[in-house]
Amino acid sequence: MSGCVAVLNAGSSSIKFAIYRADGLDLMFRGQIERIGSKPRLRVFDAAHKPVVEREWAGNDLDHRAATEEIVRTGRQLIGDAQIHAVGHRVAHGGAEYAVPVRVDAKVVETLARLIPLAPLHQPHNLEPIRVIAQAMPDLPQVACFDTAFHRSQPPLAQAFALPRKLSEEGVRRYGFHGLSYEFIVTRLRELDPALAARRLVIAHLGNGASLAAVRDGRSVASTMGFTAVDGLMMGTRTGSIDPGVILYLMDSRGMDARAVESLIYNESGLLGVSGLSSDMRTLRQLSALEAREAIDLFIYRIVREIGSMAAALGGLDGVVFTGGIGENDVATRAEVAAQCGWLGLVLDEARNEEGEGRISAASSSIAAWVIPTDEERMIARHTMAVVTR
């Protein structure tokens, strides 16, 4: 099949996109519009990572709709006469309805919009490009790929809350997120180390959003994220797991309503809240302030503690894979996590850890450790072509 397939991955303040050849899914272009709402910037690179388009906007009037329209215009210019066969989208939440990628129609969009309260930072922005493209090119197939789908293989006990059964039947359960990233890592590890890919793994997706997944033979067994993407690990601006009694206390003693609590746990906490300085690990590593170190220490502590939880769910551990912006690039975070996981037999090779990508565990380590860059866009492209050529 000639032509190409496009992928859009919309976040709260950016839209990543990529264009692949339909035959073989070779990358043609990759880029993003970042800082949406505050001096947006468009950057596009070719397959050799050479810049081909750069543009900035002085104001803050470029919303997700306008950003999508700009990406569509830029993409058309880049591919010339080549035909776009389909567009794939990352959608944070598929709910109980969607366990596999689906072709989008009006009913699918309506169903996904009802899940916005479960992923308020992501779901509205995931859906906006779908609506824009449907309006501009109604005959172009679009495919929704869900971050929750990978975790549908978890056993019922791993998905359950200790709530009245009626609530569970209504869909109040653990869903898990970052599934497209985990699925890509599993696929890539099968190429790099097939024997390890079939064993018991903890995959650490560490970035501004962070989570762990316990994976056995390529299938999700447990995850740190739950009903929403705020559960589990401490993140850039999100609390991670928090005693619900704290929420009740804040509502009673501070008079906070649901929206104020939402802002607190999603936007004002995590590395930013603890440090009072920044949500960016790169910035915190460069600061000498005690608050910056305390934020980093808590971030590491939560990861190590939850690795123990994931190992328990697996009944043992054979390997750890680091991915995501922090997991792939922060040598110190990997070293600090490994140092506190010595009881599991994890020992890093310092030189390999400094190099980054690849196997970073020492020969003496009882469990393997890898750094594998994730590629959610490529995973979405694969799913999209599978759906439209089915």
C-alpha positions in Angstrom: 0.0 0.0 0.0 1.5 3.3 -1.0 0.8 6.6 0.8 1.2 7.2 4.5 -0.4 7.0 7.9 -0.4 9.9 10.4 -0.4 9.7 14.2 -1.5 12.4 16.7 -0.7 12.2 20.4 -2.3 15.2 22.1 -1.4 16.3 25.7 -2.5 19.1 27.9 -0.1 21.6 26.4 1.3 19.9 23.3 0.4 17.8 20.3 3.0 15.3 19.1 2.6 13.9 15.6 4.3 11.6 13.2 3.9 10.5 9.6 4.9 7.0 8.4 5.0 5.3 5.0 2.1 2.9 4.9 4.4 0.2 3.5 6.7 -0.9 6.3 5.9 2.1 8.6 9.2 3.8 7.9 9.2 7.2 9.6 8.9 10.2 7.3 8.4 13.1 9.7 8.1 13.6 13.4 7.2 16.8 15.3 5.1 18.6 17.8 3.4 21.9 18.7 4.4 22.6 22.3 3.6 25.3 24.8 0.0 25.5 23.6 -1.6 28.5 25.4 1.7 30.2 26.0 3.9 31.2 23.0 3.4 28.0 21.0 6.2 26.5 18.9 6.1 24.1 16.0 9.0 21.9 15.2 9.2 19.2 12.6 12.1 16.8 11.8 12.7 14.3 9.0 13.6 10.7 9.5 17.3 11.7 10.0 16.2 14.2 12.7 17.1 17.1 10.5 14.8 20.2 11.2 12.5 20.8 8.3 9.9 23.2 9.8 10.2 25.7 12.7 7.6 28.3 13.6 6.7 30.2 16.7 3.6 32.2 17.7 4.0 35.4 19.9 0.6 35.2 21.6 -1.3 32.6 23.4 -4.4 32.3 21.2 -3.4 28.9 19.6 -5.7 26.3 21.3 -5.8 22.6 20.5 -8.2 23.1 17.6 -6.0 25.7 15.9 -2.9 23.6 16.7 -4.5 20.6 15.0 -5.4 22.7 11.9 -1.8 23.9 11.7 -0.5 20.4 11.9 -2.9 19.2 9.2 -1.7 22.1 6.9 2.0 21.4 7.6 1.5 17.7 7.1 -0.1 18.2 3.7 2.7 20.4 2.6 5.4 17.9 3.7 3.9 14.8 2.0 2.9 16.6 -1.2 0.7 14.4 -3.4 1.0 11.3 -1.2 -2.3 9.9 0.1 -3.1 9.8 3.8 -4.8 6.4 4.4 -5.7 7.0 8.0 -5.0 8.9 11.2 -4.3 7.2 14.5 -4.8 8.9 17.9 -3.7 8.2 21.4 -6.7 8.3 23.7 -5.9 8.1 27.4 -9.1 6.3 28.6 -11.1 3.5 26.8 -13.2 2.7 29.9 -14.7 -0.7 30.2 -16.0 -0.5 26.6 -12.8 -0.5 24.6 -10.1 -3.1 25.1 -8.6 -2.9 21.5 -8.1 0.0 19.0 -11.3 1.0 17.2 -12.2 3.0 14.1 -13.8 6.2 15.3 -17.3 7.4 14.5 -19.7 9.8 16.2 -20.9 7.2 18.7 -17.3 6.3 19.7 -16.5 10.0 20.3 -19.6 10.4 22.4 -18.7 7.4 24.5 -15.2 8.6 25.0 -16.3 12.1 26.0 -18.2 10.6 28.9 -14.9 9.4 30.3 -13.4 12.9 30.5 -13.8 13.0 34.4 -11.6 10.0 34.6 -8.7 11.6 32.7 -9.3 15.3 32.8 -5.7 16.3 31.8 -5.7 14.1 28.7 -9.1 13.0 27.4 -10.5 16.3 26.3 -7.3 17.1 24.4 -7.2 13.6 22.9 -10.7 14.1 21.4 -10.3 17.6 20.0 -8.0 16.6 17.1 -10.4 13.7 16.2 -13.3 16.2 16.0 -11.2 18.7 13.9 -10.1 16.1 11.4 -13.6 14.5 11.2 -15.0 18.0 10.3 -12.4 18.8 7.8 -12.0 15.3 6.2 -15.1 13.3 7.1 -14.1 10.3 4.8 -10.6 9.9 6.3 -10.5 6.9 8.6 -9.5 7.6 12.2 -8.5 5.1 14.8 -8.5 5.5 18.5 -5.8 3.6 20.4 -6.2 3.4 24.2 -3.7 3.7 27.0 -5.9 1.5 29.2 -6.2 -1.4 26.7 -2.9 -3.1 27.5 -4.0 -3.6 31.1 -7.2 -5.4 30.4 -5.3 -8.7 30.7 -4.9 -8.1 34.5 -6.7 -10.7 36.7 -10.0 -9.4 38.2 -8.5 -9.1 41.7 -5.8 -6.7 40.4 -8.6 -4.5 38.9 -10.9 -4.4 41.9 -11.4 -1.8 44.6 -12.9 -2.9 48.0 -16.1 -0.9 47.3 -19.7 -2.0 47.2 -20.3 -4.4 44.3 -22.7 -2.1 42.6 -20.0 0.5 42.1 -17.7 -2.0 40.7 -20.3 -3.2 38.2 -20.8 0.4 37.1 -17.1 0.6 36.1 -15.4 1.9 39.2 -12.2 -0.2 39.0 -8.5 0.0 38.3 -7.8 0.6 34.6 -4.1 1.5 34.4 -2.5 3.8 31.9 0.6 4.3 29.7 -0.4 1.1 28.0 0.8 2.1 24.5 4.2 2.7 25.9 4.3 -0.6 27.8 3.1 -2.5 24.7 5.8 -0.9 22.6 8.5 -1.8 25.2 7.3 -5.4 25.3 7.4 -5.6 21.5 10.9 -4.1 21.4 12.2 -6.3 24.2 11.1 -9.4 22.3 13.5 -8.3 19.6 16.4 -7.4 21.9 16.1 -10.2 24.6 13.3 -12.7 23.7 13.9 -14.9 26.8 13.6 -12.0 29.2 10.5 -10.7 27.4 8.7 -14.0 28.3 9.6 -13.7 32.0 8.6 -11.4 35.0 9.2 -7.7 34.4 8.7 -4.4 36.0 8.5 -1.7 33.3 9.1 1.8 34.7 7.6 4.6 32.6 9.1 7.6 34.3 8.4 11.1 33.1 6.1 14.0 33.9 3.5 11.3 34.1 4.9 8.2 35.8 3.8 4.6 36.5 5.0 1.0 36.8 3.6 -2.1 35.2 4.1 -5.7 36.3 4.3 -7.8 33.1 4.5 -11.5 32.8 5.1 -13.1 29.3 4.2 -9.8 27.7 0.9 -9.3 29.5 0.0 -6.8 32.2 -0.5 -8.4 35.6 -0.7 -5.2 37.8 0.0 -1.4 37.5 0.4 1.5 39.8 -2.1 3.7 38.1 -5.7 2.9 38.8 -9.1 4.5 38.2 -7.5 7.7 37.0 -4.0 8.7 35.9 -3.3 10.4 39.2 -2.8 7.2 41.2 0.4 5.4 42.0 3.8 7.0 41.7 4.6 10.7 42.5 4.8 12.6 39.2 5.8 16.0 37.9 2.7 17.8 39.2 0.5 14.9 40.3 0.4 13.5 43.9 0.3 9.8 43.1 -1.4 7.7 45.7 -2.8 9.7 48.6 -5.0 8.8 51.6 -8.6 9.7 50.6 -8.9 11.0 54.2 -6.6 13.8 53.2 -9.1 14.8 50.5 -12.0 14.8 53.0 -9.9 16.8 55.4 -9.2 19.5 52.9 -12.8 19.7 51.9 -13.9 20.0 55.5 -11.2 22.2 56.9 -10.2 24.3 53.9 -13.6 24.4 52.2 -12.1 23.0 49.0 -14.6 21.9 46.4 -14.1 19.1 43.8 -12.5 21.4 41.2 -10.0 22.8 43.8 -9.1 19.3 44.9 -8.7 18.3 41.2 -6.3 21.2 40.6 -4.3 20.3 43.7 -3.8 16.6 43.0 -3.2 17.0 39.2 -1.5 20.4 38.8 0.1 21.6 42.1 1.7 18.6 43.7 4.3 16.0 42.9 7.9 17.2 42.2 6.5 20.8 41.8 4.6 20.7 45.1 7.2 19.1 47.2 10.1 21.2 45.9 8.1 24.4 45.5 10.6 25.1 42.6 10.0 23.0 39.5 8.2 19.9 38.1 11.2 19.2 35.8 13.7 16.6 37.1 16.5 18.2 34.9 16.0 21.5 36.7 15.8 19.9 40.2 19.0 17.9 39.6 20.8 21.2 39.0 19.6 23.0 42.2 21.3 22.9 45.5 18.2 23.7 47.5 17.2 21.2 50.2 13.6 21.2 48.9 14.8 20.0 45.5 16.7 17.1 47.0 13.7 16.2 49.2 11.4 16.1 46.1 13.9 13.8 44.3 14.3 11.5 47.3 10.5 11.1 47.6 10.2 10.4 43.9 12.8 7.6 44.2 11.3 6.2 47.4 7.9 5.9 45.8 9.4 4.1 42.8 11.4 1.6 44.9 8.4 0.9 47.2 6.1 0.2 44.3 8.7 -2.0 42.5 8.4 -4.2 45.6 4.6 -4.2 45.2 4.9 -5.1 41.5 7.4 -7.9 42.3 5.0 -9.3 44.8 2.2 -9.3 42.2 4.5 -11.2 39.9 5.8 -13.7 42.5 9.3 -12.7 41.8 11.3 -10.5 39.4 13.6 -11.3 36.4 14.0 -7.8 34.9 13.5 -4.1 35.1 13.1 -1.8 32.1 13.4 2.0 32.3 11.6 4.2 29.8 10.0 7.6 29.5 11.7 11.0 29.6 13.3 10.5 33.0 13.7 6.7 32.8 15.6 7.0 29.4 17.7 10.1 30.2 18.3 10.5 33.9 21.4 8.4 34.8 21.1 9.4 38.5 17.5 8.3 38.8 18.3 4.8 37.4 21.3 4.5 39.7 19.4 5.6 42.8 16.5 3.2 42.1 18.9 0.3 41.5 20.9 1.1 44.7 17.7 0.8 46.8 16.6 -2.4 44.9 19.8 -4.3 45.9 17.6 -6.7 48.0 16.1 -7.9 44.7 19.6 -8.6 43.4 19.7 -5.6 41.0 23.2 -4.3 40.3 23.9 -1.8 37.6 27.0 -1.6 35.4 28.0 2.0 36.0 29.6 2.5 32.6 26.6 1.0 30.8 24.2 3.1 32.9 26.1 6.3 31.8 25.7 5.2 28.2 22.0 4.8 28.6 20.1 2.8 25.9 20.6 -0.9 26.1 21.3 -3.4 28.8 22.7 -1.7 31.9 22.8 -4.4 34.5 26.1 -5.8 35.7 27.2 -9.4 35.1 26.8 -10.0 38.8 23.2 -8.8 38.8 20.5 -11.4 39.7 18.0 -9.6 37.5 18.4 -7.8 34.2 18.0 -4.1 33.7 17.5 -2.3 30.4 16.9 1.2 29.1 14.6 1.1 26.1 13.3 4.4 24.5 9.5 4.2 24.1 7.7 5.1 20.9 4.0 5.4 21.4 3.5 7.0 18.0 4.9 3.9 16.2 2.7 1.6 18.3 -0.3 3.7 17.3 0.7 3.6 13.6 0.9 -0.2 13.8 -2.5 -0.5 15.4 -4.0 2.1 12.9 -2.9 0.2 9.8 -4.1 -3.1 11.3 -7.5 -1.7 11.9 -8.0 0.0 8.5 -6.6 -3.0 6.5 -8.5 -5.6 8.5 
